[in-house]
Amino acid sequence: MTKAADKKLIVGLDIGTSKVCALVGEVLPDGGVNVIGVGSSPSRGMDKGGVNDLESVVKSVQRAVDQAELMADCQISSVFLSLSGKHIRCQTEKGMVPISDKEVTQDDVDNVIHTAKSVKISDEHRTLHVIPQEFAIDYQEGIKNPVGLSGVRMEASVHLITCHNDMARNIVKAVERCGLKVDQLIFSGLAASHAVLTADERELGVCVVDIGGGTMDLAVWTGGALRHAEVIPYAGNVVTSDIAYAFGTPPGDAEEIKVKYGCALSELVSKDEKVDVPSVGGRPSRSLQRQTLAEVIEPRYSELLGLVNQKLLEIQEQLRNAGVKHHLAAGIVLTGGSAQMEGLIECAERVFRNQVRIGQPLELSGLTDYVQSPHYATAVGLLHYGKDSQTFDENDLEPKRSVSGIFSKISGWLRKEF
């Protein structure tokens, strides 16, 4: 059994409210990611992105990691870990420095980013990500990569994503209890964006909504840069509990019925279709119209997407006031486990009045049959993220600049943050 470090392997670990997923990816010479190990287990002890039972989380993580190790035939020692929860905050800051030698060097870029991120954040929060949006040199604005350009002074606009110290500490503790080291903590919405978006969508303006079991992670991109990150602490589980209450069925069965027979638009379901619904307390199961099930699901999904839409309108208003591109010309990309519902695109297009697509992980090879699905988006994004932020020996690997513009350069700054 090889050690993960020996083979340039990257491991992404996504601990969600409803499932834990571990992916082992091998970085190929062309910079692509080849998935060679997948491990998944039901998540216990997590709620809305936070840990509420440490021992249960440890067991769930151990199970997923063991599966992934077995499939990849390697020993996992460190992981890139996703983080979500309503404690995630974001802010955009600006910094300015004089250009030292008439021409911008990498040091100048590092300095201006350092200046921009040196703002006071609350004591109980810590910085997760520092993401450059754009630079300005003297009178020229909207520069993506300023290195080599001439000027007197440079300004940078950076996006900071912060998280609550204790929330982060708890989830890291669960992973360390399994004998693993956390290479970096990454906001789930950012990881999912890495997996499902194209460079054109980022440029035109797009919102990624990662709908999990306990949280919906939003990431808004315009002009090729991340503009806003937010977590809404309601998601697929509220739909499950609605089904459980409406039909008097155990939550486990309600989840299964939702996944197998659910539809987010009742008019798409024929009146003749029937669903077998188990009862509680040993009572016999009942047969119900599938349309009745859709009538329970549709208003709840509309409400969840309505929450997202309300947030988006606020975010767009803020961007407009700041003089930043605010149109989402590429529409909305829904991903995550709860985005795999029949009729969801039609339901979402009515709410957002914009084009909507379901985001599948892109740019993958290997075990694609397993992971080419929305509920692996965050875990796949962690692999892409890990690939961009790890520095392998230059001779061994020529990294493919798959992410637009300055993204690969950002890796150094991101690593310093953790």
C-alpha positions as semicolon CSV with decimal commas, in nm:
position;residue;x (nm);y (nm);z (nm)
1;M;0,000;0,000;0,000
2;T;0,156;0,326;-0,110
3;K;0,148;0,644;0,091
4;A;-0,058;0,919;-0,069
5;A;0,236;1,162;-0,063
6;D;0,455;0,928;-0,271
7;K;0,234;0,937;-0,578
8;K;0,129;1,305;-0,597
9;L;-0,212;1,214;-0,467
10;I;-0,461;1,467;-0,335
11;V;-0,748;1,379;-0,105
12;G;-1,069;1,581;-0,078
13;L;-1,291;1,525;0,225
14;D;-1,642;1,671;0,225
15;I;-1,821;1,630;0,560
16;G;-2,181;1,723;0,492
17;T;-2,499;1,709;0,698
18;S;-2,624;1,398;0,520
19;K;-2,312;1,229;0,380
20;V;-1,934;1,216;0,420
21;C;-1,741;1,176;0,099
22;A;-1,368;1,115;0,050
23;L;-1,207;1,129;-0,296
24;V;-0,851;1,034;-0,385
25;G;-0,721;1,205;-0,700
26;E;-0,393;1,163;-0,882
27;V;-0,243;1,470;-1,049
28;L;-0,157;1,378;-1,408
29;P;0,142;1,519;-1,601
30;D;-0,091;1,745;-1,802
31;G;-0,232;1,887;-1,479
32;G;-0,562;1,697;-1,498
33;V;-0,708;1,508;-1,203
34;N;-0,760;1,132;-1,222
35;V;-0,997;1,003;-0,952
36;I;-0,869;0,667;-0,825
37;G;-1,055;0,624;-0,497
38;V;-1,405;0,706;-0,371
39;G;-1,543;0,656;-0,022
40;S;-1,886;0,760;0,098
41;S;-2,081;0,702;0,417
42;P;-2,396;0,847;0,574
43;S;-2,308;1,143;0,793
44;R;-2,392;1,127;1,162
45;G;-2,337;1,402;1,418
46;M;-2,346;1,698;1,176
47;D;-2,615;1,963;1,153
48;K;-2,623;2,266;0,922
49;G;-2,247;2,242;0,864
50;G;-2,156;2,225;1,236
51;V;-2,047;1,933;1,455
52;N;-2,299;1,835;1,724
53;D;-2,164;1,488;1,810
54;L;-1,788;1,452;1,770
55;E;-1,767;1,072;1,810
56;S;-2,035;1,009;1,546
57;V;-1,858;1,239;1,299
58;V;-1,526;1,060;1,361
59;K;-1,687;0,721;1,284
60;S;-1,852;0,853;0,964
61;V;-1,524;1,007;0,844
62;Q;-1,329;0,690;0,926
63;R;-1,573;0,476;0,725
64;A;-1,550;0,700;0,416
65;V;-1,169;0,728;0,437
66;D;-1,128;0,350;0,478
67;Q;-1,336;0,288;0,164
68;A;-1,138;0,542;-0,037
69;E;-0,804;0,396;0,082
70;L;-0,916;0,046;-0,014
71;M;-1,025;0,150;-0,361
72;A;-0,718;0,364;-0,432
73;D;-0,481;0,117;-0,260
74;C;-0,303;0,395;-0,077
75;Q;-0,267;0,527;0,274
76;I;-0,428;0,866;0,329
77;S;-0,237;1,094;0,563
78;S;-0,372;1,443;0,486
79;V;-0,685;1,593;0,331
80;F;-0,830;1,912;0,186
81;L;-1,140;1,968;0,397
82;S;-1,460;2,154;0,313
83;L;-1,635;2,385;0,558
84;S;-1,986;2,530;0,557
85;G;-2,230;2,682;0,805
86;K;-2,405;3,013;0,861
87;H;-2,097;3,147;1,043
88;I;-1,923;3,193;0,705
89;R;-1,883;3,565;0,628
90;C;-1,732;3,758;0,341
91;Q;-1,613;4,113;0,273
92;T;-1,435;4,298;-0,005
93;E;-1,133;4,512;0,092
94;K;-0,895;4,737;-0,097
95;G;-0,522;4,792;-0,052
96;M;-0,274;5,030;-0,215
97;V;0,107;5,030;-0,242
98;P;0,365;5,232;-0,437
99;I;0,528;5,028;-0,714
100;S;0,888;4,983;-0,603
101;D;1,072;4,971;-0,934
102;K;0,846;5,130;-1,197
103;E;0,747;4,778;-1,301
104;V;0,519;4,550;-1,098
105;T;0,692;4,243;-0,953
106;Q;0,541;3,945;-0,773
107;D;0,660;4,103;-0,446
108;D;0,452;4,414;-0,518
109;V;0,148;4,195;-0,580
110;D;0,208;4,009;-0,252
111;N;0,249;4,342;-0,069
112;V;-0,070;4,497;-0,201
113;I;-0,270;4,184;-0,117
114;H;-0,116;4,180;0,229
115;T;-0,218;4,545;0,275
116;A;-0,573;4,475;0,160
117;K;-0,623;4,177;0,388
118;S;-0,476;4,347;0,695
119;V;-0,817;4,458;0,818
120;K;-0,953;4,385;1,161
121;I;-1,190;4,091;1,167
122;S;-1,379;3,991;1,481
123;D;-1,176;3,800;1,740
124;E;-1,379;3,481;1,714
125;H;-1,338;3,468;1,335
126;R;-1,040;3,371;1,124
127;T;-0,959;3,422;0,756
128;L;-1,025;3,120;0,534
129;H;-0,953;3,270;0,191
130;V;-0,800;3,582;0,044
131;I;-0,909;3,599;-0,320
132;P;-0,783;3,881;-0,545
133;Q;-1,060;4,023;-0,765
134;E;-0,879;4,280;-0,977
135;F;-0,596;4,532;-0,969
136;A;-0,565;4,895;-1,076
137;I;-0,239;5,069;-1,173
138;D;-0,257;5,448;-1,169
139;Y;-0,556;5,521;-1,397
140;Q;-0,597;5,177;-1,549
141;E;-0,857;4,958;-1,379
142;G;-0,978;4,600;-1,413
143;I;-0,633;4,440;-1,449
144;K;-0,632;4,065;-1,388
145;N;-0,257;4,006;-1,371
146;P;-0,045;4,318;-1,306
147;V;0,302;4,155;-1,306
148;G;0,534;4,328;-1,556
149;L;0,317;4,635;-1,607
150;S;0,457;4,982;-1,545
151;G;0,317;5,242;-1,310
152;V;0,362;5,444;-0,994
153;R;0,107;5,293;-0,756
154;M;-0,110;4,985;-0,752
155;E;-0,443;4,916;-0,590
156;A;-0,591;4,569;-0,529
157;S;-0,944;4,464;-0,453
158;V;-0,958;4,136;-0,259
159;H;-1,239;3,921;-0,130
160;L;-1,199;3,779;0,221
161;I;-1,395;3,476;0,339
162;T;-1,387;3,420;0,714
163;C;-1,522;3,149;0,942
164;H;-1,584;3,106;1,313
165;N;-1,273;2,974;1,493
166;D;-1,453;2,716;1,706
167;M;-1,667;2,582;1,422
168;A;-1,353;2,528;1,217
169;R;-1,167;2,380;1,514
170;N;-1,442;2,125;1,582
171;I;-1,452;1,986;1,231
172;V;-1,070;1,978;1,212
173;K;-1,065;1,795;1,546
174;A;-1,296;1,525;1,407
175;V;-1,061;1,470;1,112
176;E;-0,749;1,468;1,332
177;R;-0,910;1,203;1,555
178;C;-0,895;0,977;1,250
179;G;-0,516;1,027;1,236
180;L;-0,533;1,267;0,941
181;K;-0,378;1,609;0,891
182;V;-0,582;1,892;0,736
183;D;-0,383;2,053;0,451
184;Q;-0,632;2,333;0,414
185;L;-0,987;2,429;0,503
186;I;-1,191;2,542;0,203
187;F;-1,536;2,697;0,190
188;S;-1,772;2,440;0,033
189;G;-1,932;2,691;-0,204
190;L;-1,591;2,787;-0,340
191;A;-1,493;2,421;-0,387
192;A;-1,820;2,345;-0,567
193;S;-1,759;2,647;-0,796
194;H;-1,420;2,503;-0,889
195;A;-1,584;2,176;-0,991
196;V;-1,886;2,290;-1,192
197;L;-1,815;2,632;-1,348
198;T;-1,647;2,722;-1,674
199;A;-1,427;3,033;-1,711
200;D;-1,688;3,189;-1,943
201;E;-1,960;3,156;-1,680
202;R;-1,741;3,324;-1,418
203;E;-1,674;3,608;-1,659
204;L;-2,035;3,663;-1,765
205;G;-2,177;3,644;-1,413
206;V;-2,311;3,333;-1,244
207;C;-2,437;3,215;-0,906
208;V;-2,355;2,865;-0,784
209;V;-2,599;2,724;-0,531
210;D;-2,472;2,407;-0,363
211;I;-2,787;2,253;-0,210
212;G;-2,692;1,994;0,050
213;G;-2,886;1,831;0,331
214;G;-2,844;2,106;0,593
215;T;-2,710;2,413;0,412
216;M;-2,724;2,595;0,079
217;D;-2,388;2,749;-0,013
218;L;-2,395;3,049;-0,247
219;A;-2,104;3,180;-0,450
220;V;-2,160;3,476;-0,684
221;W;-1,906;3,536;-0,963
222;T;-1,892;3,828;-1,206
223;G;-1,610;3,958;-1,423
224;G;-1,408;3,641;-1,354
225;A;-1,388;3,706;-0,977
226;L;-1,572;3,588;-0,668
227;R;-1,795;3,870;-0,542
228;H;-1,992;3,715;-0,261
229;A;-2,010;3,398;-0,049
230;E;-2,293;3,307;0,184
231;V;-2,453;3,009;0,357
232;I;-2,829;2,969;0,409
233;P;-2,891;2,718;0,692
234;Y;-3,188;2,543;0,526
235;A;-3,173;2,281;0,253
236;G;-3,286;1,933;0,146
237;N;-3,357;1,806;0,498
238;V;-3,655;2,040;0,541
239;V;-3,813;1,875;0,235
240;T;-3,756;1,532;0,391
241;S;-3,915;1,635;0,721
242;D;-4,215;1,781;0,532
243;I;-4,267;1,443;0,364
244;A;-4,227;1,262;0,699
245;Y;-4,490;1,485;0,865
246;A;-4,732;1,494;0,572
247;F;-4,745;1,116;0,529
248;G;-4,660;0,996;0,882
249;T;-4,358;0,801;0,762
250;P;-4,014;0,761;0,934
251;P;-3,752;1,021;0,825
252;G;-3,525;0,750;0,675
253;D;-3,809;0,628;0,452
254;A;-3,913;0,986;0,373
255;E;-3,560;1,054;0,243
256;E;-3,573;0,740;0,026
257;I;-3,915;0,833;-0,114
258;K;-3,790;1,186;-0,187
259;V;-3,484;1,059;-0,375
260;K;-3,667;0,784;-0,570
261;Y;-4,003;0,942;-0,650
262;G;-3,974;1,313;-0,570
263;C;-4,050;1,582;-0,825
264;A;-4,024;1,958;-0,773
265;L;-4,306;2,038;-1,015
266;S;-4,639;1,861;-0,962
267;E;-4,765;1,926;-1,316
268;L;-4,487;1,703;-1,457
269;V;-4,627;1,397;-1,275
270;S;-4,909;1,188;-1,425
271;K;-5,216;1,130;-1,208
272;D;-5,187;0,751;-1,244
273;E;-4,845;0,707;-1,081
274;K;-4,850;0,557;-0,733
275;V;-4,593;0,552;-0,448
276;D;-4,570;0,298;-0,168
277;V;-4,531;0,485;0,164
278;P;-4,414;0,291;0,476
279;S;-4,592;0,371;0,804
280;V;-4,464;0,398;1,161
281;G;-4,529;0,164;1,453
282;G;-4,561;-0,153;1,246
283;R;-4,873;-0,035;1,059
284;P;-4,910;-0,154;0,700
285;S;-4,770;0,071;0,428
286;R;-5,006;0,279;0,212
287;S;-5,025;0,363;-0,153
288;L;-5,037;0,731;-0,247
289;Q;-5,049;0,927;-0,569
290;R;-4,703;1,044;-0,673
291;Q;-4,864;1,377;-0,759
292;T;-4,962;1,425;-0,392
293;L;-4,593;1,378;-0,302
294;A;-4,492;1,640;-0,560
295;E;-4,751;1,878;-0,413
296;V;-4,568;1,855;-0,077
297;I;-4,221;1,895;-0,233
298;E;-4,291;2,178;-0,480
299;P;-4,385;2,457;-0,234
300;R;-4,087;2,378;-0,011
301;Y;-3,836;2,383;-0,298
302;S;-3,996;2,706;-0,424
303;E;-3,952;2,852;-0,076
304;L;-3,585;2,743;-0,051
305;L;-3,506;2,884;-0,396
306;G;-3,704;3,197;-0,304
307;L;-3,466;3,251;-0,010
308;V;-3,173;3,227;-0,251
309;N;-3,338;3,466;-0,496
310;Q;-3,402;3,722;-0,222
311;K;-3,033;3,704;-0,120
312;L;-2,925;3,738;-0,483
313;L;-3,128;4,054;-0,532
314;E;-2,963;4,205;-0,221
315;I;-2,615;4,100;-0,342
316;Q;-2,677;4,243;-0,692
317;E;-2,793;4,570;-0,538
318;Q;-2,470;4,590;-0,331
319;L;-2,257;4,517;-0,640
320;R;-2,444;4,779;-0,841
321;N;-2,385;5,038;-0,568
322;A;-2,015;4,947;-0,558
323;G;-1,991;5,000;-0,934
324;V;-1,916;4,633;-1,003
325;K;-2,064;4,417;-1,279
326;H;-2,378;4,271;-1,122
327;H;-2,566;4,097;-1,404
328;L;-2,582;3,717;-1,385
329;A;-2,582;3,666;-1,761
330;A;-2,481;3,299;-1,728
331;G;-2,770;3,235;-1,490
332;I;-2,782;3,003;-1,191
333;V;-2,598;2,672;-1,149
334;L;-2,755;2,434;-0,897
335;T;-2,541;2,153;-0,761
336;G;-2,512;1,932;-0,451
337;G;-2,710;1,623;-0,348
338;S;-3,047;1,799;-0,324
339;A;-3,013;1,940;-0,677
340;Q;-3,080;1,597;-0,828
341;M;-3,457;1,633;-0,809
342;E;-3,671;1,583;-1,118
343;G;-3,842;1,906;-1,227
344;L;-3,600;2,125;-1,032
345;I;-3,475;2,320;-1,335
346;E;-3,831;2,418;-1,435
347;C;-3,918;2,505;-1,073
348;A;-3,599;2,715;-1,036
349;E;-3,647;2,899;-1,367
350;R;-3,988;3,017;-1,245
351;V;-3,836;3,148;-0,921
352;F;-3,520;3,310;-1,062
353;R;-3,661;3,417;-1,401
354;N;-3,318;3,332;-1,537
355;Q;-3,157;3,033;-1,706
356;V;-3,074;2,745;-1,472
357;R;-2,861;2,435;-1,516
358;I;-2,763;2,147;-1,289
359;G;-2,386;2,151;-1,229
360;Q;-2,195;1,825;-1,282
361;P;-1,822;1,808;-1,196
362;L;-1,605;1,899;-1,500
363;E;-1,250;1,816;-1,613
364;L;-1,218;1,472;-1,457
365;S;-1,088;1,132;-1,555
366;G;-1,075;0,798;-1,375
367;L;-1,378;0,686;-1,176
368;T;-1,611;0,930;-1,348
369;D;-1,909;0,688;-1,328
370;Y;-1,898;0,732;-0,953
371;V;-1,833;1,102;-0,923
372;Q;-1,993;1,260;-1,231
373;S;-2,291;1,366;-1,025
374;P;-2,389;1,688;-0,842
375;H;-2,357;1,541;-0,494
376;Y;-1,981;1,493;-0,549
377;A;-1,931;1,853;-0,669
378;T;-1,774;1,984;-0,346
379;A;-1,541;1,685;-0,308
380;V;-1,428;1,710;-0,672
381;G;-1,376;2,085;-0,625
382;L;-1,150;2,011;-0,328
383;L;-0,930;1,798;-0,558
384;H;-0,907;2,080;-0,817
385;Y;-0,835;2,323;-0,538
386;G;-0,568;2,100;-0,388
387;K;-0,407;2,054;-0,730
388;D;-0,388;2,432;-0,785
389;S;-0,253;2,510;-0,439
390;Q;0,004;2,233;-0,400
391;T;0,344;2,289;-0,548
392;F;0,483;1,972;-0,695
393;D;0,835;1,951;-0,837
394;E;0,836;2,168;-1,150
395;N;1,016;1,903;-1,357
396;D;0,767;1,635;-1,262
397;L;0,463;1,835;-1,344
398;E;0,368;2,119;-1,569
399;P;0,045;2,241;-1,406
400;K;-0,233;2,313;-1,650
401;R;-0,374;2,660;-1,587
402;S;-0,730;2,536;-1,595
403;V;-0,872;2,815;-1,387
404;S;-0,903;3,154;-1,543
405;G;-0,640;3,423;-1,523
406;I;-0,461;3,472;-1,201
407;F;-0,609;3,174;-1,016
408;S;-0,297;2,959;-1,013
409;K;-0,095;3,249;-0,874
410;I;-0,341;3,287;-0,591
411;S;-0,247;2,944;-0,457
412;G;0,058;3,077;-0,276
413;W;-0,141;3,345;-0,096
414;L;-0,417;3,098;-0,009
415;R;-0,169;2,857;0,144
416;K;-0,024;3,129;0,362
417;E;-0,369;3,194;0,504
418;F;-0,420;2,855;0,662
